[in-house]
Amino acid sequence: MLTTTVPSERRTYRDPFDIFGDVFGRGEEVVLRSSPMTINVKSLPMQGRPKDFTGSIGSFRISAEPNKTRVDVNQPVTVTIEINGSGNIKSIADPIIPESDDFRVYRASSNESVAKVNDRITGTKVYEEVFIPKTPGQLEIPAIAFNYFEPGRDTYKEIATPPIKLDVARPEGYVASPEAAYVAPDFTIGSETRDIRYIKENLGALKPVGQIVFRSPFYLAFNILPLVILAAAVVWRRRREKLAGDIGYARSRAALKMARRRLARARSMADTEKAAEFYAEIYLALTSFIADKMNISPHGLTTDRIGLVLGGKTAGPSLSEAITALMQKCDFARYAPSSVTGEDIAASLKQAEEIMVALEGVSFDD
């Protein structure tokens, strides 16, 4: 199935609301489907199937080549086994390594190369097996067998490598032992035996090399700092979202800041010649602070209403009385500023600051 977009037929009219017309060639989506294919899958015959058949299908050849034929006891011999031919190279089974009392056998590695020749999949799969002779003498690695089913001939086939003869020498100081492998004093494992590494019995003096990375302050700071920044960013973002979505919360958070700004402005007007402006700013600072905390309008917030509002909160009667007295004094001074003295202004400013501090400790939550 294929889904594609093809140009649509040109329209005979133009949409007056389409300012672009067919400039971008919108086209239409088309789904294409091929005809179904029938595949006849035959099961493998049971007649002639080997007992150890592992499912390899194709046409193959096998060969085996040792890296040396003269070796000392307990020294490794790497045998390279190649299986090549046509078929699914990646899925062919491993060759059958026969058991032997004369050798210890280890799998080293395997790899494959695949190619396509005349519509057929061909390639080679290479295995490396390590044989370690246990005893000296003329030893023989048995034939390595491989079986498969050949579709072209509709039959099972089994192929094998020729036996490999080894001349195993007895090194100086050799003592036969079926339990432990013998290692000559000057013997060194070469790079060709990548999977054979004998255990070192004497470790020598051990000491730590460098500092453990995850215990270093730099490592801890480098890994913890991003978490701290992330947590701070999350808190900041949630606070911004709450301020944007909750007007009452935003007003309550900004109430003290605005009140302090108005008190600072009133302090700059602390003069008998500006008594009316001074007390108007004091009055506005008090009423706006309470209105912002309660999320109500400051207009019409009289002393009586403030007393009712604070009566249901945690403010005591003395605080309500102090606010009422100061607001009454503000009303009187705004209409009779000539009677205000410098001492009155200083006392009123101090009283306003004390009331603001006390109001900050009042819980305005419902």
C-alpha positions as semicolon CSV with decimal commas, in nm:
position;residue;x (nm);y (nm);z (nm)
1;M;0,000;0,000;0,000
2;L;0,126;0,348;-0,092
3;T;-0,026;0,681;0,016
4;T;0,070;0,987;-0,192
5;T;-0,057;1,331;-0,289
6;V;-0,130;1,414;-0,653
7;P;-0,232;1,747;-0,812
8;S;-0,608;1,794;-0,813
9;E;-0,803;1,896;-1,122
10;R;-0,811;2,274;-1,185
11;R;-1,120;2,429;-1,035
12;T;-1,366;2,602;-1,266
13;Y;-1,426;2,879;-1,011
14;R;-1,216;3,077;-0,770
15;D;-1,307;3,111;-0,404
16;P;-1,325;3,487;-0,334
17;F;-1,204;3,423;0,021
18;D;-0,901;3,220;-0,093
19;I;-0,628;3,484;-0,130
20;F;-0,366;3,232;-0,243
21;G;-0,571;3,036;-0,495
22;D;-0,382;2,730;-0,627
23;V;-0,036;2,884;-0,582
24;F;0,077;2,611;-0,341
25;G;-0,071;2,318;-0,532
26;R;-0,269;2,157;-0,253
27;G;-0,365;1,844;-0,448
28;E;-0,546;1,543;-0,307
29;E;-0,440;1,228;-0,123
30;V;-0,450;0,898;-0,316
31;V;-0,401;0,545;-0,177
32;L;-0,250;0,286;-0,414
33;R;-0,262;-0,087;-0,347
34;S;-0,087;-0,368;-0,532
35;S;-0,244;-0,699;-0,616
36;P;-0,211;-0,968;-0,349
37;M;0,063;-1,229;-0,393
38;T;0,030;-1,596;-0,301
39;I;0,336;-1,772;-0,161
40;N;0,340;-2,151;-0,132
41;V;0,547;-2,249;0,173
42;K;0,640;-2,617;0,192
43;S;0,732;-2,793;0,514
44;L;1,065;-2,972;0,541
45;P;1,039;-3,347;0,481
46;M;1,077;-3,584;0,773
47;Q;1,237;-3,856;0,565
48;G;1,615;-3,854;0,593
49;R;1,620;-3,570;0,852
50;P;1,930;-3,597;1,080
51;K;1,866;-3,626;1,454
52;D;2,085;-3,322;1,520
53;F;1,938;-3,112;1,236
54;T;1,933;-2,745;1,346
55;G;1,738;-2,582;1,063
56;S;2,004;-2,454;0,821
57;I;1,872;-2,432;0,462
58;G;2,074;-2,367;0,149
59;S;2,384;-2,505;-0,024
60;F;2,708;-2,481;0,173
61;R;3,074;-2,585;0,200
62;I;3,282;-2,609;0,518
63;S;3,655;-2,585;0,588
64;A;3,874;-2,566;0,901
65;E;4,227;-2,430;0,937
66;P;4,442;-2,424;1,258
67;N;4,677;-2,133;1,324
68;K;4,953;-2,387;1,414
69;T;5,004;-2,764;1,425
70;R;5,299;-2,781;1,670
71;V;5,216;-2,669;2,022
72;D;5,305;-2,733;2,388
73;V;5,061;-2,881;2,638
74;N;4,801;-2,628;2,763
75;Q;4,882;-2,377;2,491
76;P;4,585;-2,274;2,272
77;V;4,534;-2,359;1,908
78;T;4,284;-2,138;1,725
79;V;4,090;-2,321;1,454
80;T;3,914;-2,099;1,197
81;I;3,601;-2,265;1,057
82;E;3,442;-2,121;0,741
83;I;3,095;-2,207;0,612
84;N;3,018;-2,048;0,274
85;G;2,756;-2,092;0,007
86;S;2,404;-1,968;-0,074
87;G;2,122;-1,932;0,177
88;N;2,038;-1,733;0,487
89;I;2,395;-1,690;0,611
90;K;2,296;-1,498;0,924
91;S;2,065;-1,773;1,051
92;I;2,271;-2,084;0,982
93;A;2,341;-2,300;1,285
94;D;2,679;-2,337;1,451
95;P;2,894;-2,631;1,340
96;I;2,891;-2,936;1,565
97;I;3,209;-2,951;1,775
98;P;3,263;-3,310;1,892
99;E;3,355;-3,377;2,252
100;S;3,708;-3,497;2,316
101;D;3,901;-3,607;2,624
102;D;4,220;-3,464;2,473
103;F;4,109;-3,099;2,445
104;R;3,931;-2,822;2,626
105;V;3,725;-2,625;2,374
106;Y;3,625;-2,255;2,393
107;R;3,424;-2,041;2,154
108;A;3,626;-1,730;2,059
109;S;3,418;-1,533;1,805
110;S;3,204;-1,545;1,493
111;N;3,125;-1,308;1,207
112;E;2,960;-1,319;0,868
113;S;2,966;-1,143;0,531
114;V;2,662;-1,148;0,301
115;A;2,632;-1,064;-0,071
116;K;2,367;-1,087;-0,345
117;V;2,464;-1,269;-0,666
118;N;2,209;-1,320;-0,946
119;D;1,911;-1,275;-0,712
120;R;2,057;-1,525;-0,465
121;I;2,188;-1,453;-0,116
122;T;2,541;-1,584;-0,071
123;G;2,814;-1,528;0,182
124;T;3,049;-1,671;0,441
125;K;3,022;-1,724;0,813
126;V;3,347;-1,760;1,008
127;Y;3,384;-1,920;1,353
128;E;3,692;-1,926;1,573
129;E;3,721;-2,217;1,816
130;V;4,008;-2,250;2,065
131;F;4,138;-2,603;2,137
132;I;4,373;-2,649;2,431
133;P;4,549;-2,989;2,443
134;K;4,552;-3,154;2,784
135;T;4,825;-3,413;2,723
136;P;5,140;-3,441;2,505
137;G;5,167;-3,663;2,198
138;Q;5,019;-3,694;1,852
139;L;4,663;-3,567;1,900
140;E;4,384;-3,521;1,652
141;I;4,102;-3,268;1,647
142;P;3,805;-3,472;1,524
143;A;3,614;-3,382;1,209
144;I;3,375;-3,087;1,256
145;A;3,035;-3,168;1,109
146;F;2,760;-2,946;0,967
147;N;2,423;-3,051;0,824
148;Y;2,163;-2,861;0,622
149;F;1,866;-2,906;0,390
150;E;1,932;-2,830;0,020
151;P;1,608;-2,708;-0,148
152;G;1,740;-2,754;-0,502
153;R;1,780;-3,128;-0,446
154;D;1,505;-3,160;-0,184
155;T;1,736;-3,358;0,044
156;Y;1,937;-3,333;0,365
157;K;2,315;-3,322;0,344
158;E;2,589;-3,352;0,604
159;I;2,940;-3,220;0,542
160;A;3,248;-3,226;0,764
161;T;3,605;-3,103;0,778
162;P;3,901;-3,341;0,769
163;P;4,051;-3,424;1,111
164;I;4,334;-3,192;1,216
165;K;4,652;-3,356;1,342
166;L;4,856;-3,177;1,611
167;D;5,205;-3,247;1,742
168;V;5,177;-3,162;2,114
169;A;5,515;-3,136;2,289
170;R;5,591;-3,206;2,654
171;P;5,744;-2,886;2,800
172;E;6,015;-2,889;3,065
173;G;5,869;-2,932;3,413
174;Y;5,542;-3,077;3,291
175;V;5,341;-3,276;3,545
176;A;5,019;-3,438;3,428
177;S;4,717;-3,306;3,619
178;P;4,355;-3,345;3,508
179;E;4,239;-3,071;3,745
180;A;4,467;-2,772;3,676
181;A;4,613;-2,645;3,351
182;Y;4,994;-2,632;3,326
183;V;5,151;-2,297;3,247
184;A;5,521;-2,278;3,165
185;P;5,721;-2,013;3,359
186;D;5,791;-1,808;3,045
187;F;5,451;-1,861;2,883
188;T;5,258;-1,550;2,776
189;I;4,907;-1,547;2,630
190;G;4,927;-1,395;2,283
191;S;4,682;-1,154;2,121
192;E;4,551;-1,427;1,892
193;T;4,384;-1,603;2,190
194;R;4,154;-1,320;2,287
195;D;3,928;-1,523;2,519
196;I;4,200;-1,705;2,720
197;R;4,324;-1,517;3,025
198;Y;4,453;-1,713;3,323
199;I;4,370;-1,593;3,674
200;K;4,646;-1,400;3,846
201;E;4,695;-1,552;4,191
202;N;4,930;-1,291;4,341
203;L;4,777;-0,946;4,311
204;G;5,065;-0,765;4,480
205;A;5,022;-0,436;4,667
206;L;4,683;-0,278;4,600
207;K;4,617;0,093;4,630
208;P;4,340;0,319;4,501
209;V;4,408;0,495;4,174
210;G;4,269;0,847;4,180
211;Q;3,948;0,954;4,354
212;I;3,610;0,790;4,317
213;V;3,431;1,017;4,074
214;F;3,085;1,021;4,232
215;R;3,232;1,125;4,570
216;S;3,406;1,436;4,443
217;P;3,243;1,773;4,527
218;F;3,264;1,883;4,164
219;Y;3,073;1,574;4,049
220;L;2,803;1,623;4,313
221;A;2,769;1,993;4,235
222;F;2,765;1,930;3,861
223;N;2,481;1,675;3,895
224;I;2,279;1,840;4,174
225;L;2,288;2,196;4,036
226;P;2,067;2,115;3,732
227;L;1,810;1,957;3,966
228;V;1,808;2,267;4,186
229;I;1,769;2,492;3,882
230;L;1,489;2,272;3,750
231;A;1,304;2,279;4,085
232;A;1,341;2,657;4,106
233;A;1,212;2,695;3,750
234;V;0,908;2,477;3,828
235;V;0,828;2,677;4,143
236;W;0,873;3,007;3,959
237;R;0,654;2,895;3,670
238;R;0,376;2,771;3,902
239;R;0,387;3,100;4,091
240;R;0,363;3,296;3,765
241;E;0,069;3,080;3,652
242;K;-0,105;3,128;3,986
243;L;-0,049;3,504;3,974
244;A;-0,182;3,516;3,618
245;G;-0,487;3,302;3,690
246;D;-0,578;3,422;4,042
247;I;-0,624;3,799;4,060
248;G;-0,699;3,788;4,431
249;Y;-0,377;3,599;4,503
250;A;-0,180;3,844;4,287
251;R;-0,328;4,145;4,468
252;S;-0,258;3,989;4,810
253;R;0,105;3,918;4,717
254;A;0,161;4,275;4,596
255;A;-0,033;4,447;4,877
256;L;0,257;4,502;5,118
257;K;0,489;4,622;4,842
258;M;0,235;4,883;4,726
259;A;0,163;4,993;5,086
260;R;0,532;5,046;5,160
261;R;0,566;5,248;4,840
262;R;0,278;5,476;4,947
263;L;0,421;5,512;5,296
264;A;0,754;5,612;5,144
265;R;0,575;5,871;4,935
266;A;0,391;5,996;5,244
267;R;0,723;6,022;5,430
268;S;0,849;6,251;5,153
269;M;0,544;6,473;5,217
270;A;0,590;6,489;5,597
271;D;0,556;6,865;5,613
272;T;0,284;7,092;5,750
273;E;0,258;7,269;5,416
274;K;0,163;6,934;5,253
275;A;-0,045;6,802;5,540
276;A;-0,349;6,733;5,319
277;E;-0,145;6,533;5,064
278;F;0,042;6,349;5,346
279;Y;-0,277;6,228;5,518
280;A;-0,440;6,142;5,185
281;E;-0,145;5,911;5,107
282;I;-0,164;5,755;5,457
283;Y;-0,537;5,695;5,412
284;L;-0,484;5,542;5,065
285;A;-0,204;5,316;5,193
286;L;-0,427;5,170;5,467
287;T;-0,744;5,125;5,262
288;S;-0,563;4,988;4,954
289;F;-0,366;4,737;5,165
290;I;-0,683;4,600;5,328
291;A;-0,870;4,598;4,993
292;D;-0,587;4,411;4,818
293;K;-0,568;4,155;5,099
294;M;-0,947;4,100;5,082
295;N;-0,963;4,126;4,699
296;I;-1,230;4,396;4,721
297;S;-1,258;4,748;4,582
298;P;-1,096;5,022;4,794
299;H;-1,366;5,269;4,690
300;G;-1,622;5,320;4,966
301;L;-1,409;5,133;5,221
302;T;-1,507;5,342;5,524
303;T;-1,393;5,307;5,884
304;D;-1,717;5,128;5,974
305;R;-1,678;4,876;5,695
306;I;-1,311;4,819;5,784
307;G;-1,420;4,745;6,141
308;L;-1,670;4,487;6,010
309;V;-1,409;4,331;5,778
310;L;-1,146;4,301;6,047
311;G;-1,399;4,177;6,301
312;G;-1,417;3,838;6,128
313;K;-1,037;3,803;6,102
314;T;-0,761;3,742;6,353
315;A;-0,712;4,115;6,420
316;G;-0,778;4,213;6,780
317;P;-1,004;4,499;6,890
318;S;-0,706;4,723;6,970
319;L;-0,582;4,701;6,608
320;S;-0,928;4,785;6,474
321;E;-0,953;5,080;6,711
322;A;-0,608;5,205;6,611
323;I;-0,697;5,187;6,240
324;T;-1,029;5,365;6,300
325;A;-0,860;5,642;6,500
326;L;-0,591;5,698;6,238
327;M;-0,840;5,705;5,949
328;Q;-1,057;5,955;6,138
329;K;-0,749;6,169;6,195
330;C;-0,671;6,146;5,821
331;D;-1,024;6,262;5,737
332;F;-0,999;6,554;5,981
333;A;-0,651;6,662;5,860
334;R;-0,749;6,653;5,493
335;Y;-1,029;6,903;5,553
336;A;-0,854;7,113;5,823
337;P;-0,480;7,092;5,735
338;S;-0,401;7,424;5,901
339;S;-0,450;7,272;6,246
340;V;-0,193;6,995;6,188
341;T;0,148;7,030;6,354
342;G;0,480;6,867;6,277
343;E;0,443;6,644;6,586
344;D;0,104;6,522;6,457
345;I;0,259;6,427;6,121
346;A;0,549;6,237;6,283
347;A;0,315;6,056;6,521
348;S;0,074;5,964;6,239
349;L;0,356;5,830;6,019
350;K;0,491;5,614;6,301
351;Q;0,141;5,490;6,383
352;A;0,078;5,403;6,015
353;E;0,400;5,200;5,997
354;E;0,311;5,010;6,317
355;I;-0,039;4,937;6,190
356;M;0,103;4,809;5,858
357;V;0,336;4,570;6,041
358;A;0,046;4,446;6,255
359;L;-0,181;4,400;5,952
360;E;0,084;4,187;5,784
361;G;0,036;3,932;6,062
362;V;-0,342;3,918;6,018
363;S;-0,481;3,617;5,827
364;F;-0,719;3,749;5,560
365;D;-0,797;3,402;5,417
366;D;-1,159;3,296;5,438
